[in-house]
Amino acid sequence: MNNILEMRSIEKSFPGVKALNNVNLAVREGEIHAIVGENGAGKSTLMKVLSGVYPHGSYSGDIVYQGDVRAFKNIRDSEHLGIIIIHQELALVPLLSVMENLFLGNEQARAGVIDWEQSYARAKALLAKVGLKESPLTLVNNLGVGKQQLIEIAKALSKEVKLLILDEPTASLNESDSDALLELLLELKTQGISSILISHKLNEISKVADSITVLRDGATVDTFDCRQEAISEDRIIQNMVGREMADRYPQRTPEIGDIILEVRDWRVHHPLYPDREVIKGVNMHVRAGEIVGIAGLMGAGRTELAKSIFGRAYGKKISGQAFMHGKEADLSTIQKAIAKGIAYVTEDRKGDGLVLEDDIKKNISLANLGGVSERTVIDEQREYKVASDFRSQMRIRCSSVLQKVVNLSGGNQQKVVLSKWLFSSPEVLILDEPTRGIDVGAKFEIYNIISRLAADGKCIIMISSEMPELLGMCDRIYVMNEGQFVGEFSDEDVSQEKIMRAIVRNVRV
């Protein structure tokens, strides 16, 4: 089988950092080739070199595509030859419709005039292909992160793709939607389309990958041919992190105390459609030292519940009661929620969690400026030390804490978000997809931090689309569907099957 792509001796540097060091990659025609590695290993940088985001001349080495050496000056050059990249961070225009986003820069036109009827029909077919039932006229900002990711994939499929690059495409999807996407990749493979899949979800890679290349510290470590032998996850992890990982989740003996946070009959209406009830009479509580999970399919209302509790950051006509330490608490604004000791780590780090053009130092102190101030004046030395401590503790890969957050990899951005809220010393920490886009080594570090916080008596609410993560970390799990809790399990009495059964039995047909 011939190679559709070869990247030979690729090297790329940024100020103070050598991102790629003699990287070699070969992708065969009609295969799914996975690239894995820790955050900062160079995966996304390599793909930006390939797609022309980093133009020819800004790196050294050769790109050989379809037998010819290529010198892409920009992303249009690579797209013209059928190389389509879907970045980890979404690139959609929120106030345009789904249809307009799908064909932005690739308009369906006749004689210079957009054919809206053809655009609508083709958009509907593309959405169906990725499993979305929304109208093509829906505004993108009215959809969740998971559905926006599917729109990005449909957008890529709208072009004459020959080599599809997917950077963490399932990071914000639940298990069933991820499976549908992987099946779609396998279907594209039968049509002769090659794919490069960057993912931290090794179970997904083992399902679909024909080859796996491991990067570590900007260099190629090894390439495995999955057609020749079965490659174990432990072997991949050892190559990624340079060490063995005996346990994916830390061992802990929980010491659970009194109820810290409780909500009763919590009801929330949609911010745009006030007659539509999104959260329907939820009752929940979290005890000191307890890690409580919230499981559910995409659209079940998990994020909406979390954001509405956190200072009514989501929703209209919110009713119900919230209690802290048994006393009714006013959580009507974000400032009041923070003052009561509640923190919310968002699933959308780019849109809601960070000031991208500010440096790491300023982002980490943002939720607790009083902790780095003297008489309302920020002490920059104290702020620098706090950020440096979190950089070391969280293993944030950067040139310094003065580096802009926008220039970090997605996983390192997530570590900055988590550091920001840990610095606010919350009693209740709500984690919404806390390890989305984070490699297995860094996940274990974050799991350890979560476990230490629980051991210190903090309450942890963990929302995750990865059921093994919930099962491995949580003392108790609520199951959510269509805006209400449909099940509750202790860690001794829970399984993936029981969670799915609770969801399925309560799905409206």
Secondary structure in CASP SS format (residue, H / E / C, confidence):
PFRMAT SS
TARGET T0000
AUTHOR 0000-0000-0000
METHOD secondary structure of the structure
MODEL  1
M C 1.00
N C 1.00
N E 1.00
I E 1.00
L E 1.00
E E 1.00
M E 1.00
R E 1.00
S E 1.00
I E 1.00
E E 1.00
K E 1.00
S E 1.00
F E 1.00
P C 1.00
G C 1.00
V E 1.00
K E 1.00
A E 1.00
L E 1.00
N E 1.00
N E 1.00
V E 1.00
N E 1.00
L E 1.00
A E 1.00
V E 1.00
R E 1.00
E C 1.00
G C 1.00
E C 1.00
I E 1.00
H E 1.00
A E 1.00
I E 1.00
V E 1.00
G C 1.00
E C 1.00
N C 1.00
G C 1.00
A C 1.00
G C 1.00
K H 1.00
S H 1.00
T H 1.00
L H 1.00
M H 1.00
K H 1.00
V H 1.00
L H 1.00
S H 1.00
G C 1.00
V C 1.00
Y C 1.00
P C 1.00
H C 1.00
G C 1.00
S C 1.00
Y C 1.00
S E 1.00
G E 1.00
D E 1.00
I E 1.00
V E 1.00
Y E 1.00
Q C 1.00
G C 1.00
D E 1.00
V E 1.00
R E 1.00
A C 1.00
F C 1.00
K C 1.00
N C 1.00
I H 1.00
R H 1.00
D H 1.00
S H 1.00
E H 1.00
H H 1.00
L C 1.00
G C 1.00
I E 1.00
I E 1.00
I E 1.00
I E 1.00
H C 1.00
Q C 1.00
E C 1.00
L C 1.00
A C 1.00
L C 1.00
V C 1.00
P C 1.00
L C 1.00
L C 1.00
S E 1.00
V H 1.00
M H 1.00
E H 1.00
N H 1.00
L H 1.00
F C 1.00
L C 1.00
G C 1.00
N C 1.00
E C 1.00
Q C 1.00
A E 1.00
R E 1.00
A C 1.00
G C 1.00
V E 1.00
I E 1.00
D C 1.00
W H 1.00
E H 1.00
Q H 1.00
S H 1.00
Y H 1.00
A H 1.00
R H 1.00
A H 1.00
K H 1.00
A H 1.00
L H 1.00
L H 1.00
A H 1.00
K H 1.00
V C 1.00
G C 1.00
L C 1.00
K C 1.00
E C 1.00
S C 1.00
P C 1.00
L C 1.00
T C 1.00
L E 1.00
V H 1.00
N H 1.00
N H 1.00
L C 1.00
G C 1.00
V H 1.00
G H 1.00
K H 1.00
Q H 1.00
Q H 1.00
L H 1.00
I H 1.00
E H 1.00
I H 1.00
A H 1.00
K H 1.00
A H 1.00
L H 1.00
S C 1.00
K C 1.00
E C 1.00
V C 1.00
K C 1.00
L E 1.00
L E 1.00
I E 1.00
L E 1.00
D E 1.00
E C 1.00
P C 1.00
T C 1.00
A C 1.00
S C 1.00
L C 1.00
N C 1.00
E H 1.00
S H 1.00
D H 1.00
S H 1.00
D H 1.00
A H 1.00
L H 1.00
L H 1.00
E H 1.00
L H 1.00
L H 1.00
L H 1.00
E H 1.00
L H 1.00
K H 1.00
T H 1.00
Q C 1.00
G C 1.00
I C 1.00
S E 1.00
S E 1.00
I E 1.00
L E 1.00
I E 1.00
S C 1.00
H C 1.00
K C 1.00
L H 1.00
N H 1.00
E H 1.00
I H 1.00
S H 1.00
K H 1.00
V H 1.00
A C 1.00
D C 1.00
S E 1.00
I E 1.00
T E 1.00
V E 1.00
L E 1.00
R E 1.00
D C 1.00
G C 1.00
A E 1.00
T E 1.00
V E 1.00
D E 1.00
T E 1.00
F E 1.00
D E 1.00
C C 1.00
R C 1.00
Q C 1.00
E C 1.00
A C 1.00
I C 1.00
S C 1.00
E H 1.00
D H 1.00
R H 1.00
I H 1.00
I H 1.00
Q H 1.00
N H 1.00
M H 1.00
V H 1.00
G C 1.00
R C 1.00
E C 1.00
M C 1.00
A C 1.00
D C 1.00
R C 1.00
Y C 1.00
P C 1.00
Q C 1.00
R C 1.00
T C 1.00
P C 1.00
E C 1.00
I C 1.00
G C 1.00
D C 1.00
I E 1.00
I E 1.00
L E 1.00
E E 1.00
V E 1.00
R E 1.00
D E 1.00
W E 1.00
R E 1.00
V E 1.00
H E 1.00
H C 1.00
P C 1.00
L C 1.00
Y C 1.00
P C 1.00
D C 1.00
R C 1.00
E E 1.00
V E 1.00
I E 1.00
K E 1.00
G E 1.00
V E 1.00
N E 1.00
M E 1.00
H E 1.00
V E 1.00
R E 1.00
A C 1.00
G C 1.00
E C 1.00
I E 1.00
V E 1.00
G E 1.00
I E 1.00
A E 1.00
G C 1.00
L C 1.00
M C 1.00
G C 1.00
A C 1.00
G C 1.00
R H 1.00
T H 1.00
E H 1.00
L H 1.00
A H 1.00
K H 1.00
S H 1.00
I H 1.00
F C 1.00
G C 1.00
R C 1.00
A C 1.00
Y C 1.00
G C 1.00
K E 1.00
K E 1.00
I E 1.00
S E 1.00
G E 1.00
Q E 1.00
A E 1.00
F E 1.00
M E 1.00
H C 1.00
G C 1.00
K E 1.00
E E 1.00
A C 1.00
D C 1.00
L C 1.00
S C 1.00
T C 1.00
I H 1.00
Q H 1.00
K H 1.00
A H 1.00
I H 1.00
A H 1.00
K C 1.00
G C 1.00
I E 1.00
A E 1.00
Y E 1.00
V E 1.00
T C 1.00
E C 1.00
D C 1.00
R H 1.00
K H 1.00
G H 1.00
D H 1.00
G H 1.00
L C 1.00
V C 1.00
L C 1.00
E C 1.00
D C 1.00
D E 1.00
I H 1.00
K H 1.00
K H 1.00
N H 1.00
I H 1.00
S H 1.00
L H 1.00
A H 1.00
N H 1.00
L H 1.00
G H 1.00
G H 1.00
V H 1.00
S E 1.00
E E 1.00
R C 1.00
T C 1.00
V E 1.00
I E 1.00
D C 1.00
E H 1.00
Q H 1.00
R H 1.00
E H 1.00
Y H 1.00
K H 1.00
V H 1.00
A H 1.00
S H 1.00
D H 1.00
F H 1.00
R H 1.00
S H 1.00
Q H 1.00
M H 1.00
R C 1.00
I C 1.00
R C 1.00
C C 1.00
S C 1.00
S C 1.00
V C 1.00
L C 1.00
Q C 1.00
K E 1.00
V H 1.00
V H 1.00
N H 1.00
L C 1.00
S C 1.00
G H 1.00
G H 1.00
N H 1.00
Q H 1.00
Q H 1.00
K H 1.00
V H 1.00
V H 1.00
L H 1.00
S H 1.00
K H 1.00
W H 1.00
L H 1.00
F C 1.00
S C 1.00
S C 1.00
P C 1.00
E C 1.00
V E 1.00
L E 1.00
I E 1.00
L E 1.00
D E 1.00
E C 1.00
P C 1.00
T C 1.00
R C 1.00
G C 1.00
I C 1.00
D C 1.00
V H 1.00
G H 1.00
A H 1.00
K H 1.00
F H 1.00
E H 1.00
I H 1.00
Y H 1.00
N H 1.00
I H 1.00
I H 1.00
S H 1.00
R H 1.00
L H 1.00
A H 1.00
A H 1.00
D C 1.00
G C 1.00
K C 1.00
C E 1.00
I E 1.00
I E 1.00
M E 1.00
I E 1.00
S C 1.00
S C 1.00
E C 1.00
M H 1.00
P H 1.00
E H 1.00
L H 1.00
L H 1.00
G H 1.00
M H 1.00
C C 1.00
D C 1.00
R E 1.00
I E 1.00
Y E 1.00
V E 1.00
M E 1.00
N E 1.00
E C 1.00
G C 1.00
Q E 1.00
F E 1.00
V E 1.00
G E 1.00
E E 1.00
F E 1.00
S E 1.00
D H 1.00
E H 1.00
D H 1.00
V C 1.00
S C 1.00
Q H 1.00
E H 1.00
K H 1.00
I H 1.00
M H 1.00
R H 1.00
A H 1.00
I H 1.00
V H 1.00
R H 1.00
N C 1.00
V C 1.00
R C 1.00
V C 1.00
END
